[in-house]
């Protein structure tokens, strides 16, 4: 089975370098994010997806809906694909990244997750998809999610260390494909 992970299109918070890890705060994709999602949708248009999963966050749902124009599937929200719970809502993403690099990949803010926690959550979701492959004979799945979760898949696929994975740049609407 092929699983395609895609980061959402550029969001309003990406532009101002702020963190949004509370799904109740509506952060939309920008006009540029819409164009990025449309380009990705065309790239993915010939693939017959058996299922589309999305984070519960608005920016992912908007990206998934644009891609789904070619597939007409029910988009399934999955909280395991939600944004990294940083404990830094509305704060600078640059400051938080500096905190992680300085304190390590197991470091976390109060009421937050570490980068290692996010990686584990992402990989548990990936491996749970194997059951769908066996049960439903799925061949292709699309997952619309966030930066660190796509990084986690890239790191897993390429056998990278935590540091290499964390430092990997993932563009908005970038697609990472993994075979399971």
TAWO-V576098 format. One record per residue. RES is the residue in three letters. SS is DSSP state (H for helix, E for strand, L for the rest). PSI is psi in radians with two decimals (999 if undefined). NEAR is the number of other ideal C-beta (glycine too) atoms within 12 Angstrom. Layout:
res:RES ss:SS psi:PSI near:NEAR
res:RES ss:SS psi:PSI near:NEAR
This chain:
res:UNK ss:L psi:2.47 near:26
res:UNK ss:E psi:2.28 near:26
res:UNK ss:E psi:2.17 near:40
res:UNK ss:E psi:2.02 near:40
res:UNK ss:E psi:2.31 near:45
res:UNK ss:E psi:2.39 near:47
res:UNK ss:E psi:2.49 near:43
res:UNK ss:L psi:2.80 near:50
res:UNK ss:L psi:2.85 near:39
res:UNK ss:L psi:2.32 near:31
res:UNK ss:E psi:2.92 near:39
res:UNK ss:H psi:-0.64 near:26
res:UNK ss:H psi:-0.49 near:33
res:UNK ss:H psi:-0.70 near:29
res:UNK ss:H psi:-0.64 near:20
res:UNK ss:H psi:0.15 near:17
res:UNK ss:L psi:0.83 near:19
res:UNK ss:E psi:2.75 near:23
res:UNK ss:L psi:2.35 near:33
res:UNK ss:L psi:1.81 near:36
res:UNK ss:L psi:0.39 near:34
res:UNK ss:L psi:1.94 near:25
res:UNK ss:L psi:-0.28 near:23
res:UNK ss:L psi:-0.25 near:13
res:UNK ss:L psi:1.99 near:20
res:UNK ss:L psi:1.91 near:17
res:UNK ss:L psi:1.98 near:34
res:UNK ss:L psi:2.87 near:27
res:UNK ss:E psi:2.65 near:36
res:UNK ss:L psi:3.10 near:24
res:UNK ss:H psi:-0.72 near:16
res:UNK ss:H psi:-0.71 near:21
res:UNK ss:H psi:-0.65 near:32
res:UNK ss:H psi:-0.79 near:27
res:UNK ss:H psi:-0.73 near:19
res:UNK ss:H psi:-0.76 near:31
res:UNK ss:H psi:-0.66 near:40
res:UNK ss:H psi:-0.70 near:24
res:UNK ss:H psi:-0.78 near:24
res:UNK ss:H psi:-0.69 near:36
res:UNK ss:H psi:-0.74 near:32
res:UNK ss:H psi:-0.73 near:18
res:UNK ss:H psi:-0.63 near:20
res:UNK ss:H psi:0.00 near:34
res:UNK ss:L psi:-0.49 near:19
res:UNK ss:L psi:-0.14 near:11
res:UNK ss:L psi:2.31 near:25
res:UNK ss:L psi:1.77 near:19
res:UNK ss:L psi:2.44 near:33
res:UNK ss:L psi:-0.41 near:25
res:UNK ss:E psi:2.62 near:31
res:UNK ss:E psi:2.20 near:40
res:UNK ss:E psi:2.59 near:40
res:UNK ss:E psi:2.60 near:41
res:UNK ss:L psi:2.81 near:43
res:UNK ss:L psi:-0.08 near:28
res:UNK ss:L psi:2.51 near:38
res:UNK ss:H psi:-0.76 near:31
res:UNK ss:H psi:-0.58 near:43
res:UNK ss:H psi:-0.72 near:47
res:UNK ss:H psi:-0.73 near:33
res:UNK ss:H psi:-0.75 near:34
res:UNK ss:H psi:-0.79 near:47
res:UNK ss:H psi:-0.70 near:43
res:UNK ss:H psi:-0.68 near:29
res:UNK ss:H psi:-0.80 near:34
res:UNK ss:H psi:-0.64 near:40
res:UNK ss:H psi:-0.20 near:29
res:UNK ss:L psi:-0.51 near:20
res:UNK ss:L psi:-0.17 near:23
res:UNK ss:L psi:-0.50 near:26
res:UNK ss:L psi:0.80 near:13
res:UNK ss:L psi:2.82 near:24
res:UNK ss:L psi:2.20 near:15
res:UNK ss:E psi:2.18 near:29
res:UNK ss:E psi:2.10 near:27
res:UNK ss:E psi:2.47 near:23
res:UNK ss:L psi:2.06 near:31
res:UNK ss:H psi:-0.39 near:19
res:UNK ss:H psi:-0.27 near:30
res:UNK ss:H psi:0.15 near:44
res:UNK ss:L psi:2.86 near:35
res:UNK ss:L psi:2.68 near:43
res:UNK ss:L psi:2.15 near:40
res:UNK ss:L psi:1.67 near:31
res:UNK ss:L psi:-0.45 near:35
res:UNK ss:L psi:0.27 near:23
res:UNK ss:L psi:0.70 near:31
res:UNK ss:L psi:2.22 near:25
res:UNK ss:L psi:-0.03 near:19
res:UNK ss:L psi:3.04 near:23
res:UNK ss:E psi:2.24 near:17
res:UNK ss:H psi:-0.57 near:28
res:UNK ss:H psi:-0.76 near:15
res:UNK ss:H psi:-0.72 near:18
res:UNK ss:H psi:-0.74 near:34
res:UNK ss:H psi:-0.70 near:26
res:UNK ss:H psi:-0.72 near:15
res:UNK ss:H psi:-0.78 near:25
res:UNK ss:H psi:-0.81 near:34
res:UNK ss:H psi:-0.71 near:17
res:UNK ss:H psi:-0.67 near:11
res:UNK ss:H psi:-0.14 near:16
res:UNK ss:L psi:2.91 near:15
res:UNK ss:L psi:-0.09 near:31
res:UNK ss:L psi:-0.05 near:17
res:UNK ss:L psi:2.53 near:25
res:UNK ss:L psi:2.66 near:24
res:UNK ss:L psi:2.83 near:23
res:UNK ss:L psi:2.37 near:11
res:UNK ss:L psi:0.41 near:12
res:UNK ss:L psi:3.10 near:26
res:UNK ss:L psi:2.69 near:31
res:UNK ss:L psi:2.92 near:26
res:UNK ss:H psi:-0.67 near:39
res:UNK ss:H psi:-0.69 near:25
res:UNK ss:H psi:-0.76 near:27
res:UNK ss:H psi:-0.77 near:38
res:UNK ss:H psi:-0.81 near:31
res:UNK ss:H psi:-0.77 near:23
res:UNK ss:H psi:-0.76 near:30
res:UNK ss:H psi:-0.79 near:42
res:UNK ss:H psi:-0.58 near:29
res:UNK ss:H psi:-0.73 near:20
res:UNK ss:H psi:-0.82 near:33
res:UNK ss:H psi:-0.85 near:38
res:UNK ss:H psi:-0.42 near:20
res:UNK ss:H psi:-0.42 near:22
res:UNK ss:H psi:-0.37 near:36
res:UNK ss:H psi:-0.60 near:20
res:UNK ss:H psi:-0.67 near:17
res:UNK ss:H psi:-0.67 near:26
res:UNK ss:H psi:-0.82 near:22
res:UNK ss:H psi:-0.83 near:12
res:UNK ss:H psi:-0.79 near:13
res:UNK ss:H psi:0.02 near:15
res:UNK ss:L psi:0.60 near:12
res:UNK ss:L psi:2.48 near:24
res:UNK ss:L psi:-0.60 near:20
res:UNK ss:E psi:2.28 near:29
res:UNK ss:E psi:2.46 near:40
res:UNK ss:E psi:2.37 near:43
res:UNK ss:E psi:2.10 near:46
res:UNK ss:E psi:2.08 near:52
res:UNK ss:E psi:-2.63 near:47
res:UNK ss:L psi:2.94 near:45
res:UNK ss:H psi:-1.09 near:43
res:UNK ss:H psi:-0.50 near:43
res:UNK ss:H psi:-0.69 near:46
res:UNK ss:H psi:-0.69 near:42
res:UNK ss:H psi:-0.74 near:36
res:UNK ss:H psi:-0.71 near:42
res:UNK ss:H psi:-0.76 near:40
res:UNK ss:H psi:-0.79 near:33
res:UNK ss:H psi:-0.72 near:33
res:UNK ss:H psi:-0.87 near:30
res:UNK ss:H psi:-0.61 near:24
res:UNK ss:L psi:0.18 near:15
res:UNK ss:L psi:0.85 near:10
res:UNK ss:L psi:2.73 near:19
res:UNK ss:L psi:2.95 near:16
res:UNK ss:H psi:-0.77 near:27
res:UNK ss:H psi:-0.81 near:16
res:UNK ss:H psi:-0.70 near:18
res:UNK ss:H psi:-0.84 near:32
res:UNK ss:H psi:-0.69 near:32
res:UNK ss:H psi:-0.18 near:19
res:UNK ss:L psi:2.23 near:27
res:UNK ss:L psi:2.29 near:16
res:UNK ss:L psi:2.08 near:27
res:UNK ss:L psi:2.75 near:23
res:UNK ss:L psi:2.38 near:35
res:UNK ss:L psi:0.29 near:41
res:UNK ss:L psi:2.47 near:31
res:UNK ss:E psi:2.29 near:33
res:UNK ss:E psi:2.19 near:34
res:UNK ss:E psi:2.38 near:23
res:UNK ss:E psi:2.45 near:29
res:UNK ss:E psi:2.28 near:18
res:UNK ss:L psi:999 near:27
